């Protein structure tokens, strides 16, 4: 079967169909990773988006049971150049095509992803939708342009109840904005007693657990769309250690009075260089975000920039100058991607221990 991808600028891209035919209007974005498509498809930060891989060959190692980053994928679509129908990997348990169909994710391949990526780099990310090859393009385009992108992504992907991942180490309350399982794995590997709470859990409830620290996770959408979380974070500051990742980083900045803005085409991939401003060393990082913290707006907030992107000089990390609060825009849990930054979890543990000693 053939399929088309229609963009809001009126361009139509022909290809072959894969997966579901449950078409949804989403924001078309691109990811520059060479591997990790399973982690990308199950990363809830992509809720409401159609993801295009710039690396041409996708599906060659199949899908396995261990590399999921969420139980239920929320991505709205998937775009590829070449699809590998017969994977070859000892861990593979099913094909990518079977996974997409099973999970209800529409996909299209045999698309000129190089040209499509150049268009998004020139014009910025835009709305898009897939359709059957024989669909009336004018009708599809009209519906596309008249359909607003969703703004309740965090509400869709956050847990709806409190649960624990028990252990005997530091007690960490994890505010779930669409958390990747890799974050929970890293905390658990360090012995943390993790309590996962919904994104709209009030500060009083969180503090009732007497946490040694609070983890603010990644998540989808515009950070300004969840003002209740911003207020909660503001109320937590000074009462516990806080570590934010990706969306959590943006929410910390907003809670302190800084501003965020939308990037033209975002940072999505496992090959983004970031410089640590403390000592000048560079780390290759995994990233997935469409918004960034305005560096100029940090003045007077009590925050200082700790990391900066080498590609576009955007803010990649902050810390509070007087409170035990820090965050990074990239993903130190690395799935999928390089592990250069995993020591940030160790820094979180050390900071919690240090603050605990002060209270004795």
Phi, psi and omega in degrees: 000145176261161183209157176236154173242121184249129179257156183293346175279002177095353180284146182236131183240120183269147178194194181252149186275147176209150177075213186280165172248022177274082187283135177227144174287126180218174176272120181280123180229164178236149179239132187263010180291146176273336177222175175097021182298329179293316178296323179294313181296333181256010176275114184290354173293346178268008179304127180088004183239153172255121188260131175247131177270129178280333176291133192289321187261116184234138178102000189289344176243013173069202180234138179234172186283342193262343190258020176286141174254355172202162180282320183239109179297143181239008178294145185268350180177167185217135184234133183222161171274293180244130177256129179267111184284333183239091182290156178226098178196138184293341179270346186296135178239345174200166179278159176299320180300317179295319178300313182298318179293316181297323183269359178072031182256118177285142181220160177219138177226179188066036178255147177283082185292335177294312180293322181292322176296318178300322179296317179292325177293324181283315188259344185093164179297152183211167177292149179205163176204147174269161179203163174297152185299331182266011180291154176285109187298321181296320178292318178299316182294319179297316179296320179300312183291335181267359180258124179280147174292148180291152179234005182252033186301315183298319179298327180288325190255345179287155175295156180253006178208161178277136174214166184239152170242088194289148175199188184245004183267212180301137179273118183239124171269123182256112176280116188268106175259007186130040193301137169283140180298336178300328179292316178296319179300316182293320178293318180295322180297338179260015175079012183289140174270103191261132173242117182266129181233153176299159185297334184259019177292128181290159182300322181300319180294317180297315182291339178295338177278355182052055183288150170282336179195163178237130176257125175257118190272178170292171177176170185270164167084190182277124181300336181287349180281353180234068183298332179297323179292322179299317179293321178298315180297319178300322180284339180275335184297133181090351181250346179198167175284139180230131176234124181245142177236129174059252178301323177301324176296315180294322181292322175300316181297317178294322180296332180269357177105002176282178181237156175239161178215159181273132177283155182298312178223011172072177175241113179217112181161175182250028187217038184261119180281134180228135179260135174274117188288343179294316184229358175084001180284151184250136176241144173269128191235160172265132184222153175200089179203149179249357179235158180218160177276132178288115183300317182297334183279355180288337182300128178084004182265348187088000179256148172231146181285134181248335182223148181219138178289135179279337181288313184231007177066020178282164182287130181239004178181148177219163169215154178276140185282343182229351180241155179282070184225128176209162183199160175225150180279334183270184186248099180290342177287344165076347187276114351268150179147186183289156184255023183302330192251012183297339180295348177296329175293324176293322177297322177298314178299313181298320180293321177296318178297317180298314180293327179292322178296322180298330185276349181288000000 
